[in-house]
Amino acid sequence: MFIDVAKIFVKAGTGGNGAVAFHREKFVASGGPDGGDGGRGGDVVFVVDTNVSTLADFRYKRKYTAANGEPGRGGRCNGRRGEDCVIHVPDGTLIKDAATGRILADLSDNERHILARGGKGGWGNCHFATPTRQTPRFAKPGLPGEELELQLELKLLADVGLVGFPNVGKSTLISVVSEAKPNIANYHFTTLTPVLGVVNMGQGSSFVMADIPGLIEGAWEGAGLGHQFLRHVERCRMLVHVVDVSGSEGRDPKEDFRIINEELKKFNPELAQRPMIVAGNKCDLTDEETVEDFASFVRAQGYEFFPIMAAIRYEVDPLLKCIQGMLAKLPPVKRYEPDPVPLPDAGELGKRDVKITRLADDVYSVEADWLLQILKTVNFDDTEGLQYFDRVLIDTGVIDALRQAGVQEGDTVSLYNLEFDFVE
């Protein structure tokens, strides 16, 4: 079964807790704190697997969780890192945030893409020893891993996309120019799923052709079957519009040509600008005058026209050579760049709930789920990033909450994986 859309939930591992321990050794007095740090939680990683061609596996398993990090131990022994959760997807899978639609990654390469990062392990009590606090009896808990609901969309990677009405000969064409074996029959919607074929042009030259299931009028709104697969046309470097010039099914070839072009434009205006050539199929079922009339109609709109008979491979080679020449001048297959993470306006956040915990006389811990999400987006190496975060702490009431908890100037504020001295 060809499945090209799926929604899943992923959760990275939680970091292990830091340890509270003290060194004990014969003949060693006052060994001091030696609690180790917790291990980092495992990441959720996506990788391309060329042996996988659909997203069907995600219909049966929708939740993926990485392992948690192990807690620290005495003797300054750090906990083991949690094992990553590796998810295999087909080449060309686009990953989006299901809630916002923001593009997170385009898996059309051999890189490992980390979509959910594991939480950092908590610090052991050895980190909190100071000249005035020599026996700290507290440690930091591990941070939770990221949780995301993801929308997976498969957009096939192909150089050329065949588009047109059902039963115009797209499957026949791809079957005679490549090793692809689509279902071919004399009825509509024989092709139920996109079919890829590699067209070998000799001397190490080849390109990938995709047979997209037939489109009909209203496809961009959901009519017919083709609307489910229009997304696969978006990556194609160029299109070949296959038209039944004979009108063997009682349709007007010129009207067919107009309707399909309009459907592509409505689905994605960029497709209207995509390079296209027109292949007039089933020329043997009509007269030369009809073919020439349609050819003039197409050429008047700026498209090249090739009359073919796909079933017997008549005049198909000139079409392939034209495709090869056009591809040599076109940019590579489209790749989608991840959308930037939008920073919320500090003044619009309003007062938020926050938990203040006093770990020691001069150490305060701040916890808030909403604040953890903002921390992940701020670049603390940038002056503007620091200024933005200062405004967030003031506008959301975190500074006021610290004052009410009794924090004094010079005390340490521990905010997840960030620590700073409180300054009035």
C-alpha positions as CSV (number, residue, x, y, z in Angstrom):
1,M,0.0,0.0,0.0
2,F,1.4,3.4,-1.0
3,I,1.1,5.8,1.9
4,D,2.6,9.3,1.5
5,V,1.2,11.1,4.5
6,A,1.5,10.2,8.2
7,K,1.3,11.8,11.6
8,I,3.5,10.6,14.5
9,F,4.5,11.6,18.0
10,V,8.1,11.6,19.0
11,K,9.7,12.1,22.5
12,A,13.4,12.4,23.2
13,G,14.8,10.9,26.4
14,T,14.9,12.7,29.7
15,G,18.3,13.5,31.1
16,G,19.4,11.5,34.2
17,N,19.4,13.1,37.6
18,G,22.6,14.3,39.2
19,A,23.9,12.4,42.2
20,V,24.3,13.6,45.8
21,A,27.3,11.7,47.2
22,F,30.3,12.4,49.3
23,H,33.8,10.9,49.1
24,R,34.6,8.3,51.6
25,E,38.1,6.8,51.8
26,K,40.2,5.5,54.6
27,F,42.7,8.0,55.9
28,V,41.1,10.7,53.8
29,A,39.3,13.3,55.9
30,S,36.6,15.5,54.5
31,G,36.6,14.0,51.1
32,G,34.0,16.4,49.9
33,P,31.1,16.1,47.4
34,D,31.7,13.8,44.5
35,G,28.2,13.1,43.0
36,G,28.4,12.6,39.2
37,D,26.3,14.1,36.5
38,G,23.3,12.4,34.9
39,G,23.6,11.1,31.3
40,R,21.9,13.0,28.5
41,G,18.7,11.6,27.1
42,G,18.7,10.0,23.7
43,D,17.7,12.0,20.6
44,V,15.1,11.2,18.0
45,V,16.9,10.9,14.7
46,F,15.6,10.6,11.2
47,V,17.6,9.0,8.4
48,V,16.9,8.2,4.8
49,D,16.6,4.5,3.9
50,T,16.6,3.6,0.2
51,N,14.9,0.3,1.0
52,V,11.8,2.1,2.2
53,S,9.5,3.6,-0.5
54,T,6.3,4.6,1.5
55,L,5.2,5.8,4.9
56,A,3.1,2.7,5.4
57,D,4.9,1.6,8.6
58,F,3.8,4.7,10.4
59,R,0.1,3.6,10.1
60,Y,0.8,0.9,12.7
61,K,3.3,2.6,15.0
62,R,2.7,6.3,15.7
63,K,4.7,6.9,18.9
64,Y,8.5,6.8,19.1
65,T,10.5,7.4,22.3
66,A,14.2,7.6,22.9
67,A,15.8,6.1,26.0
68,N,16.4,8.2,29.1
69,G,19.8,9.0,30.4
70,E,21.1,7.1,33.5
71,P,21.4,9.0,36.8
72,G,24.9,9.9,38.1
73,R,26.7,8.0,40.8
74,G,29.2,8.5,43.5
75,G,32.9,8.8,42.8
76,R,32.1,11.5,40.2
77,C,30.8,8.8,37.8
78,N,28.5,10.2,35.2
79,G,25.4,8.4,34.0
80,R,25.3,6.7,30.6
81,R,23.8,8.5,27.7
82,G,20.4,7.3,26.6
83,E,20.2,5.4,23.3
84,D,18.9,7.3,20.3
85,C,15.7,6.4,18.6
86,V,16.5,6.1,14.9
87,I,13.5,6.4,12.5
88,H,14.0,5.3,8.8
89,V,12.0,7.1,6.1
90,P,12.0,7.2,2.3
91,D,14.1,9.5,0.3
92,G,12.2,12.8,-0.2
93,T,10.3,12.9,3.1
94,L,9.4,16.3,4.3
95,I,8.9,16.7,8.1
96,K,6.7,19.4,9.5
97,D,5.5,20.5,12.9
98,A,1.9,19.2,13.0
99,A,0.7,22.1,15.1
100,T,2.1,25.0,13.1
101,G,3.0,23.5,9.7
102,R,6.5,24.8,10.0
103,I,9.0,22.8,7.9
104,L,11.6,21.2,10.2
105,A,13.6,19.0,7.8
106,D,13.8,17.8,4.2
107,L,15.2,14.3,4.1
108,S,16.6,14.1,0.6
109,D,20.2,13.5,1.6
110,N,22.3,11.0,3.5
111,E,22.6,13.2,6.7
112,R,21.2,12.3,10.1
113,H,18.6,14.8,11.1
114,I,17.9,15.2,14.8
115,L,14.3,16.4,15.2
116,A,13.9,16.0,19.0
117,R,16.9,16.5,21.3
118,G,17.4,14.6,24.5
119,G,17.3,16.5,27.8
120,K,20.7,17.3,29.4
121,G,21.7,15.4,32.4
122,G,21.5,17.1,35.8
123,W,24.6,18.2,37.6
124,G,25.9,16.3,40.6
125,N,26.5,18.0,43.9
126,C,30.2,18.3,43.2
127,H,29.4,21.3,40.9
128,F,27.9,23.3,43.8
129,A,30.8,23.2,46.2
130,T,32.2,26.6,47.1
131,P,34.5,27.9,49.8
132,T,31.4,28.8,51.9
133,R,29.3,25.8,50.8
134,Q,31.6,22.8,51.2
135,T,28.9,20.1,51.7
136,P,26.1,20.7,49.2
137,R,23.3,18.2,49.8
138,F,21.5,18.9,46.5
139,A,21.9,18.1,42.8
140,K,20.0,19.1,39.7
141,P,17.4,16.9,38.0
142,G,17.8,16.0,34.4
143,L,15.9,18.0,31.8
144,P,13.0,16.6,29.9
145,G,13.5,15.7,26.3
146,E,11.7,17.5,23.5
147,E,8.3,16.2,22.5
148,L,6.8,16.9,19.0
149,E,3.9,15.8,16.9
150,L,5.2,15.6,13.4
151,Q,3.5,15.5,10.0
152,L,5.4,13.4,7.5
153,E,4.9,14.0,3.8
154,L,6.6,12.1,1.0
155,K,7.4,14.1,-2.0
156,L,9.0,11.9,-4.6
157,L,12.4,12.9,-6.0
158,A,12.1,12.8,-9.8
159,D,13.5,14.9,-12.6
160,V,10.5,14.6,-14.9
161,G,6.8,14.3,-13.9
162,L,4.2,12.9,-16.4
163,V,0.9,14.7,-16.0
164,G,-2.4,14.4,-17.8
165,F,-5.9,13.0,-17.8
166,P,-6.5,9.4,-16.9
167,N,-6.0,6.8,-19.7
168,V,-3.9,9.1,-22.0
169,G,-0.9,6.8,-22.1
170,K,1.4,8.1,-19.3
171,S,1.9,4.6,-17.9
172,T,2.5,3.2,-21.3
173,L,5.1,5.8,-22.0
174,I,7.1,5.2,-18.8
175,S,7.0,1.4,-19.4
176,V,8.6,1.7,-22.8
177,V,11.4,4.2,-21.8
178,S,12.4,2.6,-18.5
179,E,12.3,-0.7,-16.5
180,A,9.2,0.4,-14.6
181,K,6.2,-2.0,-14.7
182,P,3.1,0.0,-14.0
183,N,-0.4,-1.5,-14.4
184,I,-1.7,-0.7,-17.9
185,A,-5.3,-1.1,-19.0
186,N,-7.9,0.6,-21.1
187,Y,-9.9,2.2,-18.2
188,H,-9.5,5.2,-15.9
189,F,-7.4,5.3,-12.8
190,T,-5.5,2.1,-13.7
191,T,-2.5,3.8,-12.0
192,L,-3.4,4.1,-8.3
193,T,0.1,5.2,-7.0
194,P,3.0,7.2,-8.4
195,V,5.5,5.1,-10.3
196,L,9.2,5.9,-10.7
197,G,11.4,4.8,-13.6
198,V,15.0,5.5,-14.5
199,V,15.4,6.5,-18.2
200,N,18.9,5.5,-19.4
201,M,20.2,7.8,-22.2
202,G,23.5,6.0,-22.6
203,Q,27.1,7.1,-21.8
204,G,26.3,7.3,-18.1
205,S,23.5,9.7,-18.6
206,S,20.1,9.1,-17.1
207,F,17.1,10.8,-15.4
208,V,14.2,9.8,-13.2
209,M,10.7,9.9,-14.5
210,A,7.5,9.8,-12.4
211,D,4.2,8.7,-13.6
212,I,1.6,10.6,-11.6
213,P,-1.9,9.1,-11.4
214,G,-4.4,10.8,-13.7
215,L,-5.8,14.2,-12.9
216,I,-9.3,15.4,-13.6
217,E,-11.1,18.8,-13.3
218,G,-11.3,19.8,-9.6
219,A,-8.3,17.7,-8.6
220,W,-6.8,20.5,-6.6
221,E,-10.0,20.5,-4.4
222,G,-9.9,16.7,-3.9
223,A,-11.7,15.3,-7.0
224,G,-10.5,12.0,-8.4
225,L,-7.3,10.3,-7.3
226,G,-4.7,12.6,-8.7
227,H,-5.2,15.2,-5.9
228,Q,-3.6,12.8,-3.4
229,F,-0.4,12.8,-5.5
230,L,-0.1,16.4,-6.7
231,R,2.5,17.0,-4.0
232,H,4.9,14.7,-5.9
233,V,4.9,17.0,-8.9
234,E,6.3,19.9,-6.7
235,R,9.8,18.5,-6.7
236,C,10.0,17.7,-10.4
237,R,12.4,19.8,-12.4
238,M,10.2,19.8,-15.4
239,L,6.9,18.3,-16.6
240,V,5.8,16.4,-19.6
241,H,2.1,16.9,-20.3
242,V,0.7,13.8,-22.1
243,V,-2.5,14.5,-24.1
244,D,-4.7,12.2,-26.1
245,V,-4.8,14.1,-29.3
246,S,-7.3,11.7,-30.9
247,G,-10.0,12.6,-28.4
248,S,-10.7,8.8,-28.3
249,E,-12.9,9.2,-25.2
250,G,-15.0,12.0,-26.5
251,R,-13.0,14.9,-24.9
252,D,-11.5,17.9,-26.6
253,P,-7.6,17.7,-26.4
254,K,-7.4,21.5,-26.2
255,E,-9.8,21.6,-23.3
256,D,-7.9,18.7,-21.6
257,F,-4.7,20.7,-21.9
258,R,-6.3,23.8,-20.4
259,I,-7.9,22.0,-17.5
260,I,-4.8,20.2,-16.4
261,N,-2.7,23.3,-16.6
262,E,-5.3,25.1,-14.5
263,E,-5.4,22.4,-11.9
264,L,-1.6,22.6,-11.5
265,K,-1.8,26.3,-11.1
266,K,-4.5,26.2,-8.5
267,F,-2.7,23.6,-6.5
268,N,0.6,25.5,-6.5
269,P,1.1,28.7,-8.6
270,E,4.8,27.8,-9.0
271,L,3.9,24.7,-11.1
272,A,2.5,27.1,-13.7
273,Q,6.0,28.4,-14.2
274,R,7.7,25.0,-14.3
275,P,9.3,24.1,-17.7
276,M,7.0,21.9,-19.7
277,I,6.8,20.1,-23.0
278,V,3.8,18.4,-24.5
279,A,3.5,14.9,-25.8
280,G,0.6,14.2,-28.1
281,N,-0.2,10.5,-27.7
282,K,-2.4,8.2,-29.8
283,C,-1.7,9.9,-33.1
284,D,-2.5,6.7,-34.9
285,L,-6.2,7.1,-33.9
286,T,-6.7,10.4,-35.7
287,D,-5.7,12.2,-38.9
288,E,-2.6,14.4,-39.5
289,E,-4.8,17.6,-39.8
290,T,-6.1,17.1,-36.2
291,V,-2.6,16.6,-34.9
292,E,-1.2,19.6,-36.7
293,D,-4.1,21.8,-35.4
294,F,-3.3,20.8,-31.8
295,A,0.4,21.2,-32.3
296,S,-0.2,24.8,-33.5
297,F,-2.4,25.4,-30.5
298,V,0.3,24.2,-28.1
299,R,3.2,26.0,-29.8
300,A,1.3,29.3,-29.8
301,Q,1.4,29.1,-26.0
302,G,5.2,28.7,-26.0
303,Y,5.5,24.9,-25.5
304,E,7.3,22.4,-27.6
305,F,5.2,19.6,-29.0
306,F,6.1,16.0,-29.9
307,P,3.6,13.7,-31.6
308,I,4.1,10.1,-30.4
309,M,2.6,6.6,-30.3
310,A,3.8,5.4,-26.9
311,A,2.5,1.8,-27.3
312,I,4.9,1.2,-30.2
313,R,7.5,3.7,-29.1
314,Y,7.0,5.8,-32.3
315,E,8.9,9.1,-32.2
316,V,9.6,8.7,-28.5
317,D,13.4,9.1,-28.8
318,P,13.2,12.8,-30.0
319,L,11.0,13.5,-26.9
320,L,13.6,11.9,-24.6
321,K,16.5,13.8,-26.2
322,C,14.6,17.1,-25.7
323,I,14.0,16.2,-22.0
324,Q,17.7,15.4,-21.6
325,G,18.7,18.7,-23.1
326,M,16.4,20.7,-21.0
327,L,17.4,18.9,-17.8
328,A,21.1,19.8,-18.5
329,K,20.1,23.5,-18.1
330,L,17.8,23.3,-15.1
331,P,18.7,23.5,-11.4
332,P,18.7,20.3,-9.3
333,V,15.7,18.8,-7.7
334,K,14.0,21.2,-5.3
335,R,15.0,21.0,-1.7
336,Y,13.0,22.7,1.1
337,E,14.9,24.7,3.8
338,P,13.8,24.5,7.4
339,D,11.6,27.4,8.5
340,P,13.2,29.7,11.1
341,V,12.0,29.4,14.7
342,P,9.8,32.5,15.5
343,L,10.6,34.2,18.8
344,P,7.5,35.3,20.7
345,D,7.3,38.9,21.5
346,A,8.4,39.4,25.1
347,G,5.8,42.0,25.8
348,E,2.9,39.7,24.7
349,L,3.8,36.7,26.8
350,G,2.1,38.2,29.9
351,K,2.4,36.8,33.4
352,R,3.2,33.1,33.5
353,D,3.2,30.4,36.1
354,V,6.7,29.6,37.4
355,K,8.1,27.4,40.2
356,I,10.9,28.7,42.4
357,T,12.7,26.2,44.6
358,R,15.4,27.1,47.2
359,L,18.1,24.6,46.9
360,A,20.4,26.2,49.4
361,D,20.8,29.5,51.2
362,D,22.1,31.2,48.1
363,V,20.9,28.9,45.3
364,Y,17.4,29.1,43.7
365,S,16.0,26.9,41.0
366,V,13.5,28.2,38.4
367,E,11.2,25.8,36.5
368,A,8.5,26.5,33.9
369,D,7.7,24.4,30.8
370,W,7.0,27.5,28.7
371,L,10.4,29.0,29.7
372,L,12.2,25.8,28.7
373,Q,10.8,26.2,25.2
374,I,12.0,29.8,24.9
375,L,15.5,28.8,26.2
376,K,15.8,26.4,23.2
377,T,15.4,29.3,20.8
378,V,17.7,32.0,22.3
379,N,21.3,32.4,21.2
380,F,23.1,33.4,24.4
381,D,26.3,34.2,22.4
382,D,24.5,37.1,20.8
383,T,24.0,40.5,22.6
384,E,20.5,40.9,21.2
385,G,19.6,37.4,22.3
386,L,20.6,38.2,25.9
387,Q,18.6,41.4,25.9
388,Y,15.6,39.6,24.6
389,F,15.9,37.0,27.3
390,D,16.2,39.7,30.0
391,R,13.0,41.2,28.8
392,V,11.3,37.8,28.9
393,L,12.3,37.3,32.6
394,I,11.0,40.8,33.5
395,D,7.8,40.9,31.5
396,T,6.7,37.4,32.5
397,G,7.2,38.0,36.2
398,V,10.1,35.6,36.8
399,I,12.2,38.4,38.4
400,D,9.3,39.4,40.7
401,A,8.8,35.8,41.7
402,L,12.5,35.4,42.6
403,R,12.3,38.5,44.7
404,Q,9.2,37.2,46.5
405,A,11.1,33.9,47.1
406,G,13.8,35.8,49.0
407,V,16.6,35.9,46.4
408,Q,19.3,38.5,47.2
409,E,21.9,40.2,45.0
410,G,24.7,37.8,44.3
411,D,22.7,34.6,44.8
412,T,22.9,31.9,42.1
413,V,19.8,31.4,39.9
414,S,19.7,28.0,38.2
415,L,17.4,27.9,35.2
416,Y,17.5,24.5,33.7
417,N,20.9,24.4,31.9
418,L,21.6,28.1,32.5
419,E,23.0,29.6,35.7
420,F,23.6,33.3,36.5
421,D,24.1,35.6,39.5
422,F,21.1,37.6,40.5
423,V,21.7,41.4,40.1
424,E,19.2,44.1,41.2
